Amino acid sequence: MSYQRLPYADWGWAELRAVLAAMLCGRIRRGPGTRQLEGALARLLAVPHVLPVNSGRTALRFGLEALMRLRPACNEVIIPAFICPAVVEVVDSLGLLPVVADVGADLNLDPAACAQRIGSRTLAIIVAHMYGCPAKIETFESMARATRVFLVDDAAQVVGESVGGRMLGTFGDFGVLSFAQSKCVVTGESGGGGVLICHENEVFPIVRARVEGLAPAEGRLWALVAFCWNYLLESYTASLSYRWQRLRQQVVGGGAHGLVPAGIANLDACLALVQLRSLSQRREQRLRILGHYAEALAAPGAPWRMPQFSPGRYLARVMVSLPPGVELDACQRQLRRESVCTRRAYATHSPASCSARGSPDPGECLIELPAYADMTARDVADVCQRLQRVAAAHRKCVSNRHDGDDDERCCQ
Ligand SMILES: Cc1ncc(COP(=O)(O)O)c(C=O)c1O
């Protein structure tokens, strides 16, 4: 079976041409790409202002800092229990108090749970569209208006999808995009790009002043080399180089709180422009792959669920929930040996509340499956067969051990 990889980036000749053009013209850090990207994104999203920066974290940080200036007496931010750790990092690093609210079956913030958490010290609600699945953002917008709380539309994991005719990222008081690996638009590893989406409101002048004071990100050519190393040689280097990058970011790139804020480099802006042009084509490919997975996992009585799937809905990642009793780590190891890459979901911030509700903890039962541009129905069927076989073996192993038959071999 050929190597089945996770969505990391779908790059081709157009991206290579953009890189070569920027290099040959000596326009790695500065150049016209940034302004062009601003224009392209403002048109796509139909908003008055977009401010490209070096990461989603920088965008979120600057936006939240502006909200803090506007309402200094409020220091609580409502975040979903299931969220990318980068969001929590930013909230923590600003000295704000993250208030965790439950997520629903679609893995997005649950409006009722969020409403219960709003109090007199609530500064903002951060709503993310997890793995590209749209949250109930219109409901949150009404809720935020009614309670006079700021709303952050964190569309880091989805670009170009809409709800009620409005693009995700354009709701609330400001929005966020990210161009890091595995996202819809990829310019490199985390630090390659992000965007603050702004409206004509009190937040905009504050963030604009912050972003205008930034120099473009440095070291982007080396970051690109590292990214290509991961991207092209991933099947040989496994996750080693990825882990190295993460470690390097922690140590060199601004400590535990992630990246040092910077503007977007011209090279990354040019890459984002190219990726935006192929967005709808890649969307179609992803819909096709999601359809194949839904079909392959839908045997009668099968215990598999794709909690966010609905026909015709774009999802940035293929997340499948494993049946209870399956040892996730052991499954992953075995699949990896069989050339099938998988990834676990983020850890949940309040696993106790999941068990209280009787719902499975997403962090404990979800697994991400491969998806890449030219993946065929046959590839998907192969991945699913392997997953089913491996999961069955590791479930049996768990139940055997519970019965006192401590046969470790099947879990190796
Ligand atoms: C929901 C969400 N918000 C913000 C971010 C931060 O984006 P970046 O990695 O570009 O800093 C991420 C990153 O994965 C994310 O998933």
The ligand as a MOL file (V3000), in Angstrom:
LIG
                    3D

  0  0  0     0  0            999 V3000
M  V30 BEGIN CTAB
M  V30 COUNTS 16 16 0 0 0
M  V30 BEGIN ATOM
M  V30 1 C -8.4960 27.6240 16.0350 0
M  V30 2 C -7.0900 28.1420 15.9330 0
M  V30 3 N -6.8350 29.4230 16.2580 0
M  V30 4 C -5.5890 29.9340 16.1700 0
M  V30 5 C -4.5230 29.1830 15.7320 0
M  V30 6 C -3.1360 29.7530 15.6680 0
M  V30 7 O -2.6600 29.8210 14.3560 0
M  V30 8 P -1.0570 29.8670 14.0700 0
M  V30 9 O -0.5500 28.4670 14.1510 0
M  V30 10 O -0.9620 30.4340 12.6870 0
M  V30 11 O -0.4730 30.7490 15.0860 0
M  V30 12 C -4.7370 27.8600 15.3730 0
M  V30 13 C -3.6120 27.0250 14.9180 0
M  V30 14 O -3.6580 25.8770 14.6490 0
M  V30 15 C -6.0510 27.3100 15.4650 0
M  V30 16 O -6.3050 26.0480 15.1330 0
M  V30 END ATOM
M  V30 BEGIN BOND
M  V30 1 1 1 2
M  V30 2 1 2 3
M  V30 3 2 2 15
M  V30 4 2 3 4
M  V30 5 1 4 5
M  V30 6 1 5 6
M  V30 7 2 5 12
M  V30 8 1 6 7
M  V30 9 1 7 8
M  V30 10 2 8 9
M  V30 11 1 8 10
M  V30 12 1 8 11
M  V30 13 1 12 13
M  V30 14 1 12 15
M  V30 15 2 13 14
M  V30 16 1 15 16
M  V30 END BOND
M  V30 END CTAB
M  END
